Amino acid sequence: MGKVTGFLEIEREQPARRKVEDRVKDWFEIYEPFPEEKQRAQGARCMDCGVPFCHTGCPVNNLIPDWNDLAYNGRWESAIHRLHATNNFPEFTGRICPAPCEAACVLGINQPAVSIKQIERGIVERAWNEGWIHPEPPEQNTGKRVAVVGSGPSGLAAAQQLRRAGHSVTVYEKNDRIGGLLRYGIPNFKLEKHVIDRRIEQMRAEGVTFITNAHVGVNVPIETLTEHYDAILLCGGSEQPRDLKIPGRELKGIHFAMEFLPQQNHRCEGDTVDSSIEITAKGKRVLIIGGGDTGADCLGTSLRQGAKSVHQIEIMPKPPEQRAASTPWPLWPLQLRTETSHEEGGIRDWSINSIKFTGDERGNLKQLHAVRVGPPPTFEAIAGSEFTLDVDLVLLAMGFLGPVRGGMIEQMGLELDKRGNVATKDGYMSSADGIFAAGDMRRGQSLVVWAISEGRKAAAAVDRYLAAQTETVAQRHHALA
């Protein structure tokens, strides 16, 4: 816990955000520095709650009261050790996690929750600045080789854990840079990429090998993995977008969000985007269909690119301003969330069903035809509520349906579950011996913190599998002797 009476004396506080008129002109992170004394004050609010529900609210089971107390007492180096005990990358979650731990905070029953996420970020950033984070290579090698496919948060967490256990680890990434969703899915104004780069350098120094432009099942044959590694861990993410199959979908100017967002991240890296496939919101009337985090990312990106106007619509009804009675503490609350991008501009609207798109004689998108609807599950159209919206660019941000089925998964002959994800048994192993799966590829579209949790648990499963193999070989050698 923090200070005994801290939760009674100190109000919840968050770092200030840069002025909207300034931040929409660049791609830097939006938060101002949070002074040490304020971080310690927030740590002081952690109460002696007896049963810290924040532990289970957090998918990686962070030891939150421990490092809250250490931060409050200024024991920052001890705090980073406690933080790293459960989370390989607190600098990622401290920036982009929606903080289910705070939703489960006991103080949050009748007061604003402890600012857990900001304390986490403060601890890890101080640790980097002080030089307390350094490579941790294993003391000895096991001789076992593991291939990790995908370098998103689950793949990186698994690779680091497996390498520290002494295994030889190679990460295959289909893109030109390491990071997966972190690199090319999340805008720079939420996560600047140097934050990824410094962690990658740590992992390289620990002995992890990274291979980019390596699309397994496309330009890297499956046999390269199955014939040369003792275990394979698939962390390729959930990349099959949900489509909107209505008349006019084929018109020019309608794109998936993950066709749009990566292009801007490439520009921020200094790359040139091929003009034949370039998607830009500059000077356009933009419509985002989908009200989640991906839609908000499209909103912030469109505004920074200079969109003429931006609308974001959602078929679900508008959530309540406060926690809904259907999601009481400590559940993740159903309530309206205003992201930083929503502060910057655009119009949000709910309970809208898209009927069709229409365009001009050259096949260019011109209008959305839509109708207002009632609540789920029927979403019955409201008579007389039909309307049109003039648009030049539509971004589909309606979620994902699981991993891409063709290519690697199909060639490996892996079974899928009812939701279309890679099916696994106890221990994260797929239907093929020695091939494991973790992260969004296994559990479907989820949070970065869940991906890290999955990567760590899958790494432990792979380690047990390799240890059992070693034990079996040793037993056979003993029997032959």
C-alpha positions as CSV (number, residue, x, y, z in Angstrom):
1,M,0.0,0.0,0.0
2,G,1.0,3.7,-0.1
3,K,0.4,6.2,2.6
4,V,-2.1,5.0,5.2
5,T,-4.4,8.0,4.7
6,G,-3.3,8.9,1.2
7,F,-6.6,8.0,-0.5
8,L,-8.4,10.3,1.9
9,E,-6.1,13.3,1.4
10,I,-5.0,13.2,-2.3
11,E,-7.1,13.5,-5.4
12,R,-6.6,11.4,-8.5
13,E,-4.4,13.3,-11.0
14,Q,-3.3,12.6,-14.6
15,P,-0.6,14.2,-16.6
16,A,-1.6,17.2,-18.7
17,R,-2.1,16.8,-22.4
18,R,-0.5,19.0,-25.0
19,K,-2.8,21.7,-26.4
20,V,-5.0,20.4,-29.2
21,E,-3.9,23.2,-31.6
22,D,-0.3,22.1,-31.2
23,R,-0.5,18.4,-31.1
24,V,-2.6,18.0,-34.3
25,K,0.3,19.6,-36.2
26,D,2.7,16.8,-35.4
27,W,3.0,13.1,-34.6
28,F,4.6,13.2,-31.2
29,E,3.0,11.7,-28.1
30,I,0.4,13.9,-26.6
31,Y,1.1,13.8,-22.8
32,E,3.3,16.3,-20.9
33,P,5.9,15.0,-18.4
34,F,4.4,14.0,-15.1
35,P,6.6,15.2,-12.3
36,E,8.1,12.8,-9.8
37,E,6.4,14.3,-6.8
38,K,3.0,13.8,-8.5
39,Q,3.8,10.2,-9.3
40,R,4.7,9.6,-5.7
41,A,1.5,11.3,-4.6
42,Q,-0.6,9.0,-6.8
43,G,1.3,6.0,-5.4
44,A,0.3,7.2,-1.9
45,R,-3.4,6.8,-2.8
46,C,-3.0,3.0,-3.0
47,M,-4.9,1.8,0.0
48,D,-4.6,-1.3,2.3
49,C,-7.6,-2.9,0.6
50,G,-6.9,-6.4,1.8
51,V,-7.8,-8.1,-1.5
52,P,-6.2,-6.1,-4.4
53,F,-8.6,-6.8,-7.3
54,C,-6.2,-4.8,-9.5
55,H,-4.1,-8.0,-9.6
56,T,-6.8,-9.9,-11.4
57,G,-8.1,-7.0,-13.4
58,C,-4.6,-6.9,-15.0
59,P,-4.1,-9.7,-17.5
60,V,-0.4,-10.0,-16.6
61,N,-1.3,-10.0,-12.9
62,N,1.0,-7.0,-12.1
63,L,2.0,-6.7,-8.5
64,I,0.4,-3.3,-8.4
65,P,0.3,-2.5,-4.7
66,D,3.9,-3.5,-4.3
67,W,5.3,-1.0,-6.9
68,N,2.8,1.7,-5.9
69,D,4.2,1.6,-2.4
70,L,7.8,1.5,-3.7
71,A,7.1,4.5,-5.9
72,Y,5.5,6.4,-3.1
73,N,8.6,5.8,-0.9
74,G,11.0,6.8,-3.8
75,R,12.4,3.2,-4.1
76,W,12.4,3.4,-7.9
77,E,15.0,0.8,-8.7
78,S,13.1,-1.8,-6.5
79,A,9.9,-0.7,-8.2
80,I,11.2,-1.6,-11.7
81,H,12.2,-5.1,-10.5
82,R,8.7,-5.7,-9.2
83,L,7.2,-4.3,-12.4
84,H,9.4,-6.5,-14.7
85,A,8.6,-9.6,-12.6
86,T,5.3,-9.8,-14.5
87,N,5.5,-7.5,-17.5
88,N,8.3,-7.5,-20.1
89,F,7.2,-4.1,-21.6
90,P,5.6,-1.7,-19.1
91,E,6.6,1.2,-21.4
92,F,4.0,-0.2,-23.9
93,T,1.2,-0.8,-21.5
94,G,2.0,2.4,-19.6
95,R,1.1,4.2,-22.8
96,I,-1.6,2.3,-24.7
97,C,-3.3,-0.1,-22.2
98,P,-6.9,0.9,-21.4
99,A,-6.0,0.0,-17.8
100,P,-8.5,-2.7,-16.7
101,C,-6.5,-2.7,-13.4
102,E,-7.9,0.8,-12.7
103,A,-11.5,-0.4,-13.4
104,A,-10.9,-3.2,-10.8
105,C,-9.3,-0.9,-8.2
106,V,-11.0,-1.2,-4.8
107,L,-10.8,2.5,-4.3
108,G,-12.8,2.9,-7.5
109,I,-15.9,1.6,-5.8
110,N,-16.7,5.0,-4.6
111,Q,-13.8,7.3,-5.6
112,P,-11.6,7.8,-8.6
113,A,-9.2,4.9,-8.9
114,V,-5.5,5.0,-8.3
115,S,-3.6,6.3,-11.3
116,I,-2.0,2.9,-11.8
117,K,-1.1,3.3,-15.5
118,Q,0.8,6.6,-15.0
119,I,2.7,5.2,-12.1
120,E,3.7,2.2,-14.2
121,R,4.9,4.5,-17.0
122,G,6.8,6.7,-14.5
123,I,8.6,3.7,-13.0
124,V,9.8,2.3,-16.3
125,E,10.8,5.6,-17.9
126,R,12.9,6.5,-14.8
127,A,14.5,3.1,-15.0
128,W,15.5,3.7,-18.7
129,N,16.8,7.1,-17.8
130,E,18.8,5.8,-14.9
131,G,20.3,2.9,-16.8
132,W,18.7,0.3,-14.6
133,I,17.3,-1.6,-17.6
134,H,20.0,-3.6,-19.4
135,P,20.4,-6.9,-21.3
136,E,19.9,-10.1,-19.3
137,P,21.4,-12.9,-21.3
138,P,21.1,-16.5,-20.0
139,E,24.0,-17.9,-18.0
140,Q,24.0,-21.0,-20.2
141,N,22.3,-22.2,-23.4
142,T,20.1,-25.3,-23.7
143,G,21.0,-26.1,-27.3
144,K,17.3,-25.9,-28.2
145,R,16.1,-23.7,-31.1
146,V,12.8,-21.9,-31.2
147,A,11.2,-19.9,-34.0
148,V,8.7,-17.2,-33.1
149,V,6.5,-16.0,-36.0
150,G,5.4,-12.4,-35.5
151,S,7.1,-9.6,-33.6
152,G,4.1,-7.9,-32.0
153,P,3.7,-7.8,-28.2
154,S,3.0,-11.5,-27.8
155,G,5.9,-12.6,-30.0
156,L,8.3,-10.2,-28.4
157,A,7.3,-11.2,-24.8
158,A,7.6,-14.9,-25.7
159,A,11.0,-14.4,-27.4
160,Q,12.5,-12.5,-24.5
161,Q,11.3,-15.1,-22.0
162,L,12.5,-18.1,-24.1
163,R,15.9,-16.5,-24.7
164,R,16.4,-15.8,-21.0
165,A,15.5,-19.5,-20.3
166,G,18.6,-20.3,-22.5
167,H,17.0,-21.3,-25.8
168,S,18.2,-20.0,-29.2
169,V,15.4,-17.8,-30.4
170,T,14.7,-16.4,-33.9
171,V,11.9,-14.0,-34.6
172,Y,10.4,-13.9,-38.1
173,E,8.6,-10.7,-39.1
174,K,6.9,-10.2,-42.4
175,N,7.2,-6.4,-42.3
176,D,10.4,-4.4,-42.9
177,R,10.7,-3.4,-39.2
178,I,10.2,-5.2,-35.9
179,G,7.2,-4.4,-33.8
180,G,4.1,-5.8,-35.5
181,L,1.0,-4.0,-34.4
182,L,3.1,-1.7,-32.1
183,R,5.0,-0.6,-35.1
184,Y,2.5,-0.3,-37.9
185,G,-0.9,-0.4,-36.2
186,I,-0.7,2.2,-33.4
187,P,-0.1,5.8,-34.4
188,N,3.0,7.6,-33.2
189,F,1.0,10.1,-31.2
190,K,0.1,7.2,-28.9
191,L,3.4,5.3,-29.1
192,E,6.6,6.9,-30.5
193,K,8.6,4.1,-32.2
194,H,11.9,4.8,-30.4
195,V,10.2,3.3,-27.4
196,I,10.1,0.0,-29.3
197,D,13.6,0.4,-30.7
198,R,15.3,0.6,-27.3
199,R,13.6,-2.6,-26.2
200,I,14.6,-4.4,-29.4
201,E,18.2,-3.4,-28.8
202,Q,18.0,-4.9,-25.4
203,M,16.7,-8.2,-26.8
204,R,19.3,-8.3,-29.5
205,A,22.0,-7.9,-26.9
206,E,20.4,-10.8,-25.0
207,G,20.9,-13.0,-28.1
208,V,17.5,-12.9,-29.8
209,T,17.8,-13.0,-33.6
210,F,15.4,-10.9,-35.7
211,I,14.7,-11.5,-39.4
212,T,12.5,-8.9,-41.2
213,N,10.8,-9.1,-44.6
214,A,10.3,-12.8,-43.7
215,H,6.7,-13.8,-44.4
216,V,6.3,-17.4,-43.3
217,G,4.3,-19.4,-45.8
218,V,5.0,-16.8,-48.5
219,N,8.7,-16.1,-49.0
220,V,9.8,-18.3,-46.2
221,P,8.8,-21.9,-46.7
222,I,7.2,-23.7,-43.8
223,E,9.9,-26.3,-44.0
224,T,12.5,-23.7,-43.0
225,L,10.9,-23.7,-39.6
226,T,9.7,-27.3,-39.2
227,E,13.0,-28.8,-40.2
228,H,15.4,-26.5,-38.3
229,Y,13.6,-25.7,-35.0
230,D,12.7,-27.8,-32.0
231,A,9.6,-25.7,-31.4
232,I,7.6,-23.1,-33.3
233,L,5.4,-20.4,-31.7
234,L,2.9,-18.5,-33.8
235,C,2.2,-15.0,-32.8
236,G,0.9,-13.5,-36.1
237,G,-2.0,-11.6,-34.7
238,S,-5.7,-11.2,-35.7
239,E,-5.4,-9.5,-39.1
240,Q,-8.6,-10.5,-40.9
241,P,-10.7,-7.3,-40.9
242,R,-14.5,-7.4,-40.7
243,D,-15.9,-6.2,-44.0
244,L,-19.0,-4.2,-44.8
245,K,-20.7,-6.1,-47.6
246,I,-23.3,-3.6,-48.8
247,P,-24.0,-2.2,-52.3
248,G,-21.2,0.2,-53.5
249,R,-18.5,-1.4,-51.4
250,E,-16.3,-1.7,-54.6
251,L,-16.2,2.1,-55.1
252,K,-12.8,3.9,-55.0
253,G,-12.2,5.5,-51.7
254,I,-13.3,2.7,-49.3
255,H,-10.5,1.1,-47.3
256,F,-9.9,-1.0,-44.2
257,A,-8.4,0.9,-41.3
258,M,-5.3,-1.3,-41.4
259,E,-4.6,-0.2,-45.0
260,F,-4.7,3.4,-43.9
261,L,-2.9,3.5,-40.6
262,P,0.3,1.7,-41.5
263,Q,1.0,4.1,-44.4
264,Q,1.2,7.0,-42.0
265,N,3.5,5.1,-39.7
266,H,5.7,4.4,-42.7
267,R,5.8,8.2,-43.4
268,C,6.8,8.9,-39.8
269,E,9.7,6.4,-40.3
270,G,10.8,8.5,-43.3
271,D,9.5,6.1,-45.9
272,T,7.9,7.1,-49.2
273,V,4.5,5.5,-49.9
274,D,3.9,4.3,-53.4
275,S,1.5,6.9,-55.0
276,S,-0.4,4.2,-56.7
277,I,-1.7,2.8,-53.4
278,E,-1.4,5.9,-51.2
279,I,-4.4,6.7,-49.0
280,T,-4.6,10.1,-47.5
281,A,-7.3,12.1,-45.7
282,K,-5.9,15.5,-46.7
283,G,-8.7,17.8,-47.9
284,K,-11.3,15.0,-47.8
285,R,-14.6,14.4,-46.1
286,V,-13.8,11.3,-44.1
287,L,-16.2,8.8,-42.7
288,I,-15.0,6.2,-40.1
289,I,-17.3,3.3,-39.5
290,G,-16.6,1.7,-36.1
291,G,-16.5,3.3,-32.7
292,G,-13.6,1.5,-31.0
293,D,-9.9,2.2,-30.5
294,T,-9.0,1.6,-34.2
295,G,-11.6,4.1,-35.2
296,A,-10.3,6.7,-32.8
297,D,-6.8,6.1,-34.2
298,C,-8.1,6.7,-37.7
299,L,-9.8,9.9,-36.4
300,G,-6.6,11.3,-34.9
301,T,-4.6,10.4,-38.0
302,S,-7.1,12.0,-40.4
303,L,-7.1,15.2,-38.4
304,R,-3.3,15.4,-38.5
305,Q,-3.3,14.7,-42.3
306,G,-5.6,17.7,-42.8
307,A,-9.0,16.2,-43.4
308,K,-11.8,18.6,-44.5
309,S,-14.2,16.9,-42.1
310,V,-14.4,13.7,-40.1
311,H,-17.4,11.7,-39.0
312,Q,-17.2,8.5,-36.9
313,I,-20.3,6.3,-36.7
314,E,-21.3,3.2,-34.8
315,I,-24.2,0.8,-35.1
316,M,-24.4,0.3,-31.3
317,P,-26.2,2.8,-29.1
318,K,-24.4,5.5,-27.3
319,P,-22.9,4.2,-24.0
320,P,-23.9,5.8,-20.7
321,E,-21.8,8.6,-19.3
322,Q,-21.1,6.6,-16.1
323,R,-20.5,2.9,-15.5
324,A,-23.6,0.9,-16.6
325,A,-25.4,-1.1,-14.0
326,S,-24.8,-4.2,-16.2
327,T,-21.1,-4.0,-15.6
328,P,-20.6,-3.3,-11.8
329,W,-17.2,-3.1,-10.1
330,P,-14.8,-4.9,-10.6
331,L,-15.9,-5.7,-14.2
332,W,-14.7,-3.7,-17.2
333,P,-17.3,-0.9,-17.3
334,L,-19.6,-0.2,-20.2
335,Q,-19.5,3.6,-20.4
336,L,-18.8,6.3,-22.9
337,R,-15.1,6.8,-23.4
338,T,-13.7,10.0,-24.9
339,E,-10.3,9.3,-26.4
340,T,-7.7,12.0,-26.9
341,S,-8.5,12.0,-30.7
342,H,-12.1,12.8,-29.9
343,E,-10.9,16.0,-28.1
344,E,-9.2,17.1,-31.3
345,G,-12.3,17.3,-33.6
346,G,-14.7,15.3,-35.7
347,I,-18.3,14.3,-35.1
348,R,-19.3,11.1,-33.3
349,D,-22.7,9.4,-33.8
350,W,-24.3,6.2,-32.7
351,S,-27.2,3.8,-33.7
352,I,-26.5,4.2,-37.4
353,N,-26.7,1.3,-39.9
354,S,-25.0,1.8,-43.3
355,I,-27.3,0.8,-46.2
356,K,-25.2,1.5,-49.3
357,F,-22.5,3.6,-50.9
358,T,-23.0,5.6,-54.2
359,G,-20.5,7.2,-56.4
360,D,-20.0,9.0,-59.7
361,E,-19.7,7.6,-63.3
362,R,-16.0,7.1,-62.8
363,G,-16.4,4.8,-59.8
364,N,-15.4,7.3,-57.1
365,L,-17.2,7.3,-53.8
366,K,-19.6,10.2,-53.2
367,Q,-22.2,9.3,-50.5
368,L,-23.2,7.0,-47.7
369,H,-26.8,6.1,-47.4
370,A,-27.7,5.2,-43.8
371,V,-30.6,4.8,-41.4
372,R,-30.9,5.2,-37.6
373,V,-31.7,2.0,-35.8
374,G,-33.0,0.8,-32.4
375,P,-31.0,-1.2,-29.9
376,P,-29.5,-4.6,-30.3
377,P,-30.0,-7.4,-31.0
378,T,-32.4,-6.5,-33.8
379,F,-31.2,-3.0,-34.7
380,E,-34.6,-2.4,-36.2
381,A,-34.6,0.6,-38.6
382,I,-36.4,3.7,-37.4
383,A,-39.0,4.8,-39.9
384,G,-38.3,8.1,-41.6
385,S,-34.7,8.3,-40.3
386,E,-32.9,7.6,-43.5
387,F,-30.2,10.1,-44.5
388,T,-27.2,10.6,-46.7
389,L,-23.7,11.8,-45.9
390,D,-21.3,13.3,-48.5
391,V,-18.0,11.5,-48.2
392,D,-14.7,11.1,-50.2
393,L,-13.0,8.5,-48.0
394,V,-14.4,5.7,-45.9
395,L,-12.3,3.9,-43.3
396,L,-13.7,0.5,-42.1
397,A,-12.7,0.1,-38.4
398,M,-15.2,-2.6,-37.3
399,G,-12.8,-5.0,-35.7
400,F,-11.2,-8.3,-36.8
401,L,-12.3,-11.8,-37.4
402,G,-9.2,-13.7,-36.4
403,P,-5.9,-14.6,-38.2
404,V,-5.6,-14.8,-41.9
405,R,-6.5,-18.4,-42.7
406,G,-4.6,-19.0,-45.9
407,G,-0.8,-19.2,-46.2
408,M,1.0,-20.4,-43.0
409,I,-1.9,-21.7,-41.0
410,E,-3.3,-23.6,-44.0
411,Q,0.1,-25.0,-45.0
412,M,0.7,-26.2,-41.5
413,G,-2.7,-27.9,-41.4
414,L,-3.7,-26.4,-38.1
415,E,-7.1,-26.8,-36.6
416,L,-9.2,-23.7,-35.9
417,D,-11.7,-23.1,-33.1
418,K,-15.3,-22.0,-33.6
419,R,-14.2,-18.4,-33.8
420,G,-11.7,-19.0,-36.5
421,N,-8.6,-18.7,-34.3
422,V,-5.8,-21.2,-34.1
423,A,-7.1,-24.0,-31.7
424,T,-4.9,-24.9,-28.9
425,K,-4.9,-27.6,-26.2
426,D,-3.8,-27.1,-22.6
427,G,-0.3,-25.5,-22.7
428,Y,-0.8,-23.4,-25.9
429,M,0.1,-26.2,-28.3
430,S,-1.8,-26.3,-31.6
431,S,-3.1,-29.5,-33.2
432,A,0.4,-30.1,-34.6
433,D,3.1,-31.4,-32.2
434,G,5.7,-28.8,-31.4
435,I,3.8,-25.9,-32.9
436,F,2.3,-23.4,-30.4
437,A,0.1,-20.3,-30.7
438,A,-0.4,-17.2,-28.6
439,G,-1.8,-13.7,-28.6
440,D,-4.5,-12.6,-30.9
441,M,-3.8,-15.5,-33.3
442,R,-5.0,-17.8,-30.5
443,R,-7.6,-15.8,-28.6
444,G,-8.8,-13.3,-31.1
445,Q,-8.6,-9.5,-31.3
446,S,-7.6,-8.2,-27.8
447,L,-5.4,-5.8,-25.9
448,V,-1.7,-5.4,-25.9
449,V,-1.5,-6.3,-22.3
450,W,-3.4,-9.6,-23.1
451,A,-0.9,-10.3,-25.8
452,I,2.1,-9.8,-23.4
453,S,0.4,-12.2,-21.0
454,E,-0.2,-14.8,-23.7
455,G,3.4,-14.5,-24.9
456,R,4.8,-15.1,-21.4
457,K,2.5,-18.1,-20.7
458,A,3.1,-19.6,-24.1
459,A,6.9,-19.2,-23.6
460,A,6.6,-21.2,-20.3
461,A,4.6,-23.9,-22.2
462,V,7.3,-24.1,-24.9
463,D,10.0,-24.3,-22.2
464,R,8.2,-27.2,-20.5
465,Y,7.8,-29.0,-23.9
466,L,11.5,-28.6,-24.7
467,A,12.5,-29.7,-21.2
468,A,10.3,-32.8,-21.6
469,Q,12.0,-33.6,-24.9
470,T,15.4,-33.3,-23.3
471,E,14.4,-35.5,-20.4
472,T,13.0,-38.1,-22.8
473,V,16.2,-38.2,-24.9
474,A,18.3,-38.5,-21.7
475,Q,16.2,-41.4,-20.6
476,R,16.7,-43.2,-23.9
477,H,20.4,-42.7,-23.8
478,H,20.4,-44.1,-20.3
479,A,18.4,-47.1,-21.4
480,L,20.7,-47.8,-24.3
481,A,23.7,-47.5,-22.0
